Amino acid sequence: MQIIRDRGELDAALEALRADGGAVAMVPTMGALHAGHMALVEEARRRAAHVVVSIFVNPTQFGANEDLSRYPRREGSDAQMLGAADVAILWAPDVDTMYPNGPEASVKAGSAAQGLDGDSRPGHFDGVATVVARLFEQVKPDVAVFGEKDYQQLLVIRQMVAARKLKVEIVGLPTQRDADGLALSSRNIYLTDEERLAARALPRALGEAAQAMIDGGDVAEILARAEERLAAAGFDPIDYAALRDAETFAPMDRLDRPARLLAAAKLGSTRLIDNLPVIPSI
């Protein structure tokens, strides 16, 4: 595996890969890799002859009071994992390489950025759309793989690709979870042992709420109960528990089409997000 930090070296390495034949798949990450990331790499390998993984902790998607400075950085162990997974290129630019004119969001996220994390984290999705657009410009992948854990982000990226008419297939991989049901996340390392036990309430509350909706319960009442359960487990504040259209991300007050049930809440100093698909019974 080549570890590349220079744009000229990246161009040369990509040219060599494409001369060798086969498609190029990309997995954009911010590092601190775990089994969820490696599942994305495995999916990328199934879809293309060559896999490029990027590691870049993107400053434009962090708010003023968020954890940019403490976001985990462990490129050495990340590189070992990627090399063992037969990744062709690890693209690890610095901020000046990614943003030669300064780290400012220059791509406006589409309608999927409205509400939920778009409200809780102002400017976040503009930063995501900007960095992903730049990564796609640099690597020009045929396919890119993202996790569905960040479902709103996935829709933002799909809208950005469509708006810019980029020739890259966007693949969403279902959320990867630990044995206790908690969604895999780089931020889970911030949880204390006690918080980790309490965090299991998040996927459980969503699972119960999803089933209650499928059984025909009132959506507003079910969401309120889910928030009550999270509060009882120690989550504070609870940013949202919401039902959204799986494709348009429009708010839903009844389950009459494929949907996503999403929640975000803080446990101690750690903000956790999760979501589940909800399909109405026929």
C-alpha positions as CSV (number, residue, x, y, z in Angstrom):
1,M,0.0,0.0,0.0
2,Q,1.2,3.5,-0.9
3,I,0.8,6.2,1.7
4,I,0.6,9.5,-0.3
5,R,0.4,13.1,1.0
6,D,1.3,15.0,-2.2
7,R,-1.2,15.7,-4.9
8,G,1.3,15.1,-7.7
9,E,2.2,11.7,-6.3
10,L,-1.5,10.9,-6.0
11,D,-2.1,11.7,-9.6
12,A,0.8,9.5,-10.7
13,A,-0.3,6.6,-8.5
14,L,-3.9,6.8,-9.7
15,E,-2.7,6.8,-13.3
16,A,-0.7,3.7,-12.7
17,L,-3.7,1.9,-11.1
18,R,-6.0,2.8,-14.0
19,A,-3.3,1.7,-16.5
20,D,-3.4,-1.7,-14.7
21,G,-7.1,-1.9,-15.5
22,G,-10.3,-2.2,-13.4
23,A,-12.4,0.3,-11.5
24,V,-11.3,2.4,-8.5
25,A,-13.4,2.5,-5.3
26,M,-13.0,5.0,-2.6
27,V,-13.7,5.0,1.1
28,P,-13.4,8.5,2.6
29,T,-12.7,8.5,6.4
30,M,-11.4,10.7,9.2
31,G,-9.2,7.9,10.5
32,A,-9.4,6.2,14.0
33,L,-10.5,3.2,12.0
34,H,-12.6,0.3,13.5
35,A,-14.5,-2.7,12.2
36,G,-17.2,-0.5,10.7
37,H,-14.7,1.3,8.5
38,M,-13.1,-2.1,7.5
39,A,-16.6,-3.3,6.4
40,L,-16.7,-0.3,4.0
41,V,-13.3,-1.3,2.7
42,E,-14.5,-4.9,2.2
43,E,-17.5,-3.7,0.3
44,A,-15.3,-1.4,-1.8
45,R,-13.0,-4.4,-2.7
46,R,-16.1,-6.3,-3.8
47,R,-17.0,-3.5,-6.2
48,A,-13.7,-2.5,-7.7
49,A,-10.2,-3.8,-8.6
50,H,-8.5,-1.0,-6.7
51,V,-9.4,0.6,-3.4
52,V,-8.3,4.1,-2.2
53,V,-8.9,5.1,1.4
54,S,-8.6,8.7,2.5
55,I,-7.8,9.8,6.1
56,F,-8.4,13.5,6.7
57,V,-9.8,15.1,9.8
58,N,-11.8,17.8,8.1
59,P,-12.0,21.1,10.0
60,T,-14.8,22.5,7.9
61,Q,-17.3,20.0,9.4
62,F,-16.6,20.8,13.0
63,G,-18.4,23.6,14.8
64,A,-16.8,26.1,17.2
65,N,-17.7,24.0,20.3
66,E,-17.0,20.5,18.8
67,D,-14.2,18.1,19.3
68,L,-11.8,18.8,16.4
69,S,-8.8,19.0,18.7
70,R,-9.6,15.8,20.6
71,Y,-10.8,13.8,17.6
72,P,-8.7,10.5,17.7
73,R,-5.8,10.4,15.4
74,R,-3.8,7.2,15.0
75,E,-2.6,7.0,11.4
76,G,0.1,4.3,12.2
77,S,-2.4,1.7,13.3
78,D,-4.9,2.8,10.7
79,A,-2.3,2.2,8.0
80,Q,-1.5,-1.3,9.3
81,M,-5.2,-2.2,9.1
82,L,-5.6,-0.8,5.6
83,G,-2.4,-2.5,4.3
84,A,-3.6,-5.9,5.7
85,A,-6.9,-5.3,3.8
86,D,-5.1,-4.9,0.5
87,V,-5.9,-1.2,0.0
88,A,-3.9,0.2,-2.9
89,I,-3.5,3.8,-1.7
90,L,-3.9,5.6,1.6
91,W,-4.5,9.3,0.7
92,A,-3.6,11.4,3.7
93,P,-3.3,15.0,2.8
94,D,-2.8,17.9,5.3
95,V,-5.0,20.9,5.6
96,D,-2.9,23.0,3.2
97,T,-3.1,20.3,0.5
98,M,-6.8,19.9,0.9
99,Y,-7.6,23.6,1.3
100,P,-4.8,25.7,-0.4
101,N,-6.9,28.8,-0.1
102,G,-7.9,28.2,3.5
103,P,-10.3,25.8,5.2
104,E,-13.7,27.2,4.3
105,A,-16.7,25.4,3.2
106,S,-17.3,26.2,-0.5
107,V,-20.1,23.7,-1.4
108,K,-23.6,24.3,-0.2
109,A,-25.3,21.2,1.0
110,G,-28.8,20.4,-0.5
111,S,-32.2,20.0,1.1
112,A,-31.2,16.8,2.9
113,A,-29.1,19.0,5.2
114,Q,-32.2,20.7,6.6
115,G,-33.3,19.8,10.1
116,L,-31.9,17.3,12.7
117,D,-28.1,17.4,12.5
118,G,-28.4,20.3,10.1
119,D,-29.9,22.3,13.0
120,S,-27.8,20.8,15.8
121,R,-24.6,21.4,13.9
122,P,-24.9,24.5,11.8
123,G,-22.6,24.4,8.8
124,H,-21.6,20.8,9.3
125,F,-23.1,19.5,6.1
126,D,-21.6,22.3,4.0
127,G,-18.3,21.1,5.4
128,V,-19.0,17.5,4.5
129,A,-20.2,18.3,1.0
130,T,-17.1,20.5,0.4
131,V,-14.5,17.9,1.6
132,V,-16.2,15.0,-0.2
133,A,-16.5,17.0,-3.4
134,R,-12.7,17.8,-3.2
135,L,-11.8,14.2,-2.5
136,F,-13.9,13.1,-5.5
137,E,-12.1,15.7,-7.6
138,Q,-8.7,14.5,-6.5
139,V,-9.3,10.7,-6.7
140,K,-12.1,10.5,-9.4
141,P,-13.4,7.2,-8.1
142,D,-15.8,5.0,-10.0
143,V,-17.6,4.1,-6.8
144,A,-17.5,5.4,-3.2
145,V,-18.8,3.6,-0.1
146,F,-20.2,5.3,3.0
147,G,-21.9,3.9,6.1
148,E,-25.6,4.3,6.7
149,K,-24.9,5.2,10.4
150,D,-24.5,8.8,9.2
151,Y,-27.7,8.5,7.1
152,Q,-28.4,12.2,6.8
153,Q,-24.8,12.7,5.6
154,L,-25.2,9.9,3.0
155,L,-28.2,11.7,1.5
156,V,-26.3,15.0,1.5
157,I,-23.5,13.4,-0.4
158,R,-25.9,11.8,-2.9
159,Q,-27.5,15.2,-3.5
160,M,-24.1,16.8,-4.0
161,V,-23.1,14.2,-6.5
162,A,-26.3,14.6,-8.5
163,A,-26.2,18.4,-8.4
164,R,-22.5,18.4,-9.6
165,K,-23.2,15.6,-12.1
166,L,-20.3,13.6,-10.9
167,K,-19.7,10.2,-12.4
168,V,-19.4,8.2,-9.2
169,E,-21.7,5.6,-7.8
170,I,-22.5,6.2,-4.1
171,V,-23.0,3.0,-2.1
172,G,-24.5,3.0,1.4
173,L,-23.6,0.1,3.7
174,P,-25.9,-0.8,6.6
175,T,-24.7,0.3,10.0
176,Q,-22.2,-2.0,11.6
177,R,-22.8,-2.8,15.3
178,D,-21.1,-4.3,18.3
179,A,-22.6,-7.4,20.0
180,D,-24.6,-5.2,22.4
181,G,-26.2,-3.4,19.5
182,L,-24.3,-0.1,19.8
183,A,-23.4,1.4,16.4
184,L,-19.7,1.3,15.8
185,S,-18.2,4.8,15.9
186,S,-14.8,6.4,16.5
187,R,-16.3,8.5,19.2
188,N,-17.3,5.4,21.3
189,I,-13.8,5.5,22.8
190,Y,-14.8,8.6,24.7
191,L,-17.4,6.6,26.7
192,T,-16.6,5.5,30.2
193,D,-17.4,1.9,31.1
194,E,-20.6,3.0,32.9
195,E,-21.6,5.2,29.9
196,R,-21.0,2.4,27.5
197,L,-23.5,0.3,29.4
198,A,-26.0,3.1,29.4
199,A,-25.5,3.8,25.6
200,R,-27.2,0.5,24.8
201,A,-30.5,2.3,25.5
202,L,-30.1,4.2,22.2
203,P,-30.4,1.3,19.7
204,R,-32.9,-0.5,22.0
205,A,-35.1,2.6,22.1
206,L,-35.0,2.9,18.3
207,G,-35.7,-0.8,17.8
208,E,-38.8,-0.6,20.1
209,A,-40.0,2.6,18.5
210,A,-39.6,1.2,15.0
211,Q,-41.6,-1.9,15.8
212,A,-44.3,0.2,17.5
213,M,-44.6,2.3,14.3
214,I,-44.8,-0.8,12.1
215,D,-47.6,-2.1,14.4
216,G,-49.6,1.0,13.7
217,G,-48.8,3.2,16.7
218,D,-49.0,7.0,16.7
219,V,-45.7,8.3,15.5
220,A,-45.6,11.4,17.7
221,E,-46.4,9.4,20.9
222,I,-43.8,6.7,20.0
223,L,-41.1,9.4,19.5
224,A,-42.0,11.0,22.8
225,R,-41.6,7.6,24.5
226,A,-38.3,7.0,22.9
227,E,-37.0,10.3,24.2
228,E,-38.3,9.5,27.7
229,R,-36.4,6.2,27.6
230,L,-33.2,7.9,26.5
231,A,-33.5,10.5,29.3
232,A,-34.1,7.8,31.8
233,A,-30.8,6.1,30.7
234,G,-28.9,9.3,31.3
235,F,-28.8,10.9,27.8
236,D,-28.9,14.7,28.1
237,P,-29.5,16.7,26.1
238,I,-31.5,14.8,23.5
239,D,-31.1,16.6,20.2
240,Y,-33.9,14.8,18.4
241,A,-35.8,11.6,17.7
242,A,-37.5,11.8,14.3
243,L,-39.0,9.9,11.5
244,R,-37.9,11.0,8.0
245,D,-38.7,9.8,4.4
246,A,-35.9,7.4,3.4
247,E,-35.3,9.1,0.1
248,T,-36.4,12.7,0.3
249,F,-35.7,13.1,4.1
250,A,-38.9,15.0,4.4
251,P,-40.5,14.8,8.0
252,M,-43.2,12.1,8.4
253,D,-46.0,12.1,10.9
254,R,-47.2,8.6,9.9
255,L,-45.6,5.5,8.5
256,D,-47.0,5.2,5.0
257,R,-43.8,4.7,3.0
258,P,-40.2,3.6,3.6
259,A,-38.7,5.7,6.3
260,R,-35.7,6.2,8.6
261,L,-36.0,6.6,12.4
262,L,-33.1,8.7,13.6
263,A,-31.9,10.0,17.0
264,A,-29.0,12.0,18.4
265,A,-28.3,12.6,22.1
266,K,-25.4,13.3,24.4
267,L,-24.2,10.8,27.0
268,G,-21.6,12.5,29.3
269,S,-19.3,14.4,26.9
270,T,-20.0,12.1,23.9
271,R,-22.7,12.8,21.3
272,L,-24.1,9.6,19.8
273,I,-26.2,9.2,16.7
274,D,-28.1,6.2,15.3
275,N,-30.8,5.3,12.9
276,L,-32.9,2.4,11.7
277,P,-34.8,1.7,8.5
278,V,-38.6,1.4,9.1
279,I,-40.7,-0.2,6.4
280,P,-44.5,-0.2,6.8
281,S,-46.2,-3.5,6.9
282,I,-48.3,-4.4,3.9
